[in-house]
Amino acid sequence: MTDACTVKFEGFGPQGTMDAWNSIKKESLAAGSPVPADRGHTYLEVKELGLSAGVWDCTPFTSKEGPYTVNELMHVLEGTITIVEKGGRETTIKAGETFIIPKGLVCAWKQPTYVRKFFVIFDDASGAKAKDPSTLHVIKVDTKAPLGPMEIADTSMFFGPVPTQTVKSWFEDASGQLTVGVWATTPFTRKVAPFGRYELMHILEGEVTISDGKGGDQTFKAGDTFLVPEGAPCAWSNKVPVKKIYTIFKARAAAANVAAAE
């Protein structure tokens, strides 16, 4: 893994380059034949955890109905996708929207247009399953939904006033290791410390500077997406209110101790 505090996700991969993946098998297709092959770039891959994140694109196709084999968070950059669940429920996701498909959901994927997306995949090998598979559905993140108060357990890391933070959780996988939600905060500055989780952040409002404490500062504004890997030295500073979509992965041993975005 990289020593960088942050990894910015670029819409077409680093320096506009993505590799041909050929990951869509012909036997899984109900219609279409992606040409050229689907492409992508993996910004993060931790094989022992089943965790990966990156950017992907593909020409139109429709898949056959079947169980989704991973938990996947997706932020659509371009195009339109419709997920048709067993029983007929349909969810359409457009550019600028974020959604989650939980592992085990029986569904078909339809994209009538070229699609490009950021993704976080958790291929959970623990065998954990939803208690009631009939409750599994596509989840579209509503960034306008009201947020609730969030308790800050440890205030010792802040310089200056303790911020007010709010949150809404949209998804937690069956194993409790992957969570997705929306989080907002008033301005604050936090000391440099090893980051305690993997987190992909998509900034909805405001601006934040992330620092590694060694002069490696990066500033992210509304519309930017970036990843902070677990263990990376990381400080946070926002002078204006910030709102973001977060995707957090914390390995099971410590998952119960993770707040949404402290």
C-alpha positions as CSV (number, residue, x, y, z in Angstrom):
1,M,0.0,0.0,0.0
2,T,1.1,3.6,-0.5
3,D,2.6,5.8,2.2
4,A,0.7,8.8,0.9
5,C,-1.9,10.3,3.3
6,T,-4.4,10.6,0.5
7,V,-5.0,9.2,-2.9
8,K,-7.1,11.4,-5.2
9,F,-9.4,9.5,-7.6
10,E,-9.2,10.8,-11.1
11,G,-12.2,10.3,-13.4
12,F,-10.3,8.4,-16.1
13,G,-7.5,7.0,-13.9
14,P,-4.1,8.4,-13.2
15,Q,-3.1,10.7,-16.1
16,G,-6.2,9.6,-18.0
17,T,-5.2,6.0,-18.3
18,M,-7.2,2.8,-17.6
19,D,-6.4,-0.8,-18.4
20,A,-8.6,-3.3,-20.3
21,W,-10.0,-5.7,-17.8
22,N,-12.2,-8.1,-19.7
23,S,-14.1,-8.8,-16.5
24,I,-17.6,-9.3,-18.0
25,K,-18.0,-12.9,-19.0
26,K,-20.1,-13.6,-22.1
27,E,-22.2,-16.2,-20.3
28,S,-23.3,-13.5,-17.8
29,L,-24.8,-11.3,-20.5
30,A,-28.4,-11.1,-21.5
31,A,-27.8,-8.4,-24.2
32,G,-25.0,-6.3,-25.5
33,S,-21.3,-7.1,-26.1
34,P,-19.1,-4.5,-24.4
35,V,-16.7,-3.0,-27.1
36,P,-14.0,-2.2,-26.2
37,A,-13.7,-4.4,-23.1
38,D,-14.6,-2.8,-19.8
39,R,-11.7,-0.8,-18.4
40,G,-10.5,0.3,-15.1
41,H,-7.9,1.4,-12.7
42,T,-7.5,0.0,-9.1
43,Y,-6.4,2.7,-6.7
44,L,-6.6,0.3,-3.7
45,E,-6.4,-3.4,-3.4
46,V,-6.0,-5.3,-0.1
47,K,-6.5,-8.9,-1.2
48,E,-6.4,-10.4,2.3
49,L,-9.4,-8.2,3.3
50,G,-11.3,-8.6,0.0
51,L,-11.2,-4.8,-0.4
52,S,-10.6,-2.8,-3.6
53,A,-11.5,0.6,-4.9
54,G,-11.0,2.4,-8.2
55,V,-12.6,3.7,-11.4
56,W,-14.4,1.6,-14.1
57,D,-16.0,2.3,-17.5
58,C,-17.9,0.2,-20.1
59,T,-20.1,0.4,-23.1
60,P,-23.8,-0.6,-23.0
61,F,-24.9,-4.1,-21.8
62,T,-27.5,-6.0,-19.8
63,S,-26.6,-8.8,-17.5
64,K,-28.6,-11.9,-16.7
65,E,-30.4,-12.0,-13.4
66,G,-28.4,-13.5,-10.5
67,P,-27.1,-12.9,-7.0
68,Y,-24.6,-10.0,-6.7
69,T,-21.4,-11.6,-5.5
70,V,-19.9,-8.6,-3.5
71,N,-20.9,-5.6,-1.6
72,E,-20.3,-2.6,-3.8
73,L,-20.5,1.2,-3.4
74,M,-20.7,3.1,-6.7
75,H,-20.6,6.8,-7.5
76,V,-21.7,7.3,-11.1
77,L,-19.6,9.8,-13.1
78,E,-21.2,9.4,-16.5
79,G,-24.2,7.5,-17.9
80,T,-27.3,5.7,-16.5
81,I,-27.7,2.4,-14.8
82,T,-31.0,0.5,-13.9
83,I,-30.9,-2.3,-11.5
84,V,-33.8,-4.7,-11.8
85,E,-34.3,-6.8,-8.7
86,K,-36.0,-10.2,-8.6
87,G,-39.7,-9.4,-8.4
88,G,-39.5,-6.4,-10.7
89,R,-38.4,-3.6,-8.5
90,E,-36.3,-1.1,-10.5
91,T,-33.8,1.5,-9.4
92,T,-32.3,3.9,-11.9
93,I,-29.1,5.8,-11.0
94,K,-27.7,8.7,-13.0
95,A,-24.5,10.6,-13.2
96,G,-23.8,12.4,-9.9
97,E,-25.6,9.8,-7.8
98,T,-24.3,7.2,-5.4
99,F,-25.7,3.8,-4.7
100,I,-25.0,0.4,-3.0
101,I,-25.7,-3.1,-4.1
102,P,-25.5,-5.5,-1.2
103,K,-23.9,-8.9,-1.5
104,G,-26.5,-11.6,-2.3
105,L,-29.1,-9.3,-3.9
106,V,-30.7,-11.1,-6.9
107,C,-30.8,-8.6,-9.7
108,A,-29.9,-7.7,-13.3
109,W,-27.8,-4.8,-14.4
110,K,-28.9,-2.7,-17.4
111,Q,-26.9,0.2,-18.8
112,P,-28.3,1.6,-22.0
113,T,-25.4,4.0,-22.3
114,Y,-21.7,4.2,-21.7
115,V,-21.1,4.2,-18.0
116,R,-18.1,5.4,-15.9
117,K,-18.0,5.1,-12.1
118,F,-15.9,5.1,-9.0
119,F,-16.3,2.0,-6.9
120,V,-15.5,0.4,-3.5
121,I,-15.8,-3.4,-3.5
122,F,-15.9,-5.6,-0.4
123,D,-15.7,-9.3,-1.3
124,D,-16.5,-10.7,2.2
125,A,-15.3,-14.2,2.6
126,S,-16.6,-14.6,6.1
127,G,-19.9,-16.2,5.0
128,A,-21.9,-13.5,6.8
129,K,-25.4,-13.2,5.3
130,A,-28.4,-11.0,5.8
131,K,-30.8,-12.4,8.3
132,D,-33.6,-12.0,5.9
133,P,-32.5,-12.0,2.2
134,S,-35.9,-10.6,1.2
135,T,-34.9,-7.3,2.8
136,L,-31.9,-6.8,0.5
137,H,-32.5,-3.9,-2.0
138,V,-30.5,-1.4,-4.0
139,I,-29.8,1.6,-1.8
140,K,-29.6,5.0,-3.4
141,V,-27.9,7.6,-1.2
142,D,-30.1,10.7,-0.7
143,T,-27.7,13.5,0.0
144,K,-30.5,15.8,0.9
145,A,-32.0,13.6,3.7
146,P,-31.8,15.1,7.2
147,L,-28.8,14.2,9.3
148,G,-28.9,13.3,13.0
149,P,-26.6,14.4,15.8
150,M,-23.3,12.6,16.2
151,E,-21.4,12.1,19.5
152,I,-17.7,12.7,19.4
153,A,-16.1,10.3,21.8
154,D,-12.5,11.6,21.8
155,T,-12.0,15.4,21.7
156,S,-8.3,15.3,22.6
157,M,-7.2,15.3,18.9
158,F,-8.7,18.7,18.1
159,F,-6.9,22.1,18.0
160,G,-9.3,24.8,19.2
161,P,-13.1,24.4,19.5
162,V,-14.8,21.0,19.2
163,P,-16.9,20.9,16.1
164,T,-20.6,20.0,15.8
165,Q,-21.0,16.9,13.6
166,T,-24.1,15.2,12.1
167,V,-24.5,11.9,10.3
168,K,-26.9,9.5,8.5
169,S,-26.0,5.9,7.9
170,W,-27.2,4.4,4.7
171,F,-25.6,1.0,4.6
172,E,-23.8,-1.6,6.7
173,D,-22.8,-5.0,5.3
174,A,-23.8,-8.2,7.0
175,S,-20.4,-8.6,8.6
176,G,-20.4,-5.0,10.0
177,Q,-17.1,-4.1,8.3
178,L,-18.3,-1.8,5.5
179,T,-20.4,1.2,6.1
180,V,-21.7,4.0,3.9
181,G,-23.3,7.3,4.9
182,V,-23.5,11.1,4.8
183,W,-21.6,13.2,7.3
184,A,-21.3,16.9,7.9
185,T,-19.2,19.1,10.2
186,T,-18.6,22.6,11.3
187,P,-15.0,23.9,10.9
188,F,-12.2,22.2,12.9
189,T,-8.6,21.2,12.8
190,R,-7.3,17.7,13.9
191,K,-3.8,16.7,14.8
192,V,-1.7,14.3,12.7
193,A,-2.3,10.7,13.6
194,P,-2.3,7.3,11.9
195,F,-5.7,6.9,10.2
196,G,-7.8,4.2,11.9
197,R,-9.7,2.8,8.9
198,Y,-9.9,2.8,5.1
199,E,-12.2,5.6,3.9
200,L,-13.3,6.9,0.5
201,M,-14.7,10.4,0.8
202,H,-16.7,12.3,-1.8
203,I,-17.0,15.9,-0.9
204,L,-20.5,17.3,-1.4
205,E,-20.0,20.8,0.1
206,G,-17.1,22.9,1.4
207,E,-13.4,22.4,1.3
208,V,-10.9,20.4,3.4
209,T,-7.1,20.2,3.6
210,I,-5.6,16.8,4.4
211,S,-2.0,16.8,5.6
212,D,0.6,14.0,6.3
213,G,2.5,16.3,8.7
214,K,5.5,16.4,6.4
215,G,4.4,19.2,4.0
216,G,2.3,16.9,1.9
217,D,-0.9,18.9,2.0
218,Q,-3.8,18.3,-0.4
219,T,-7.0,20.3,-0.6
220,F,-10.3,18.9,-1.8
221,K,-13.4,20.7,-2.8
222,A,-17.0,19.9,-3.6
223,G,-17.0,17.2,-6.4
224,D,-13.6,15.7,-5.4
225,T,-13.2,12.0,-4.4
226,F,-10.3,10.7,-2.4
227,L,-9.2,7.8,-0.3
228,V,-7.3,7.7,3.0
229,P,-5.7,4.3,3.7
230,E,-5.6,2.8,7.1
231,G,-2.4,3.6,9.0
232,A,-1.6,6.7,6.9
233,P,-0.5,9.7,8.9
234,C,-3.3,12.2,8.5
235,A,-4.5,15.5,9.8
236,W,-7.7,17.3,8.8
237,S,-8.5,21.0,8.6
238,N,-11.7,22.7,7.2
239,K,-12.3,26.4,7.6
240,V,-15.8,26.2,6.2
241,P,-18.5,23.6,6.8
242,V,-18.0,20.3,5.0
243,K,-20.5,17.6,3.9
244,K,-19.4,14.3,2.4
245,I,-20.4,10.8,1.5
246,Y,-18.2,8.4,3.3
247,T,-17.4,4.7,2.6
248,I,-15.6,3.2,5.6
249,F,-14.0,-0.2,5.9
250,K,-12.8,-1.4,9.2
251,A,-11.7,-5.0,9.7
252,R,-14.0,-7.1,11.9
253,A,-11.7,-7.1,15.0
254,A,-12.2,-3.4,15.5
255,A,-15.3,-2.7,13.5
256,A,-17.5,-2.2,16.6
257,N,-15.2,0.7,17.7
258,V,-15.6,2.8,14.6
259,A,-17.6,6.0,14.5
260,A,-18.9,7.2,11.2
261,A,-16.2,9.8,10.7
262,E,-14.7,11.2,13.9
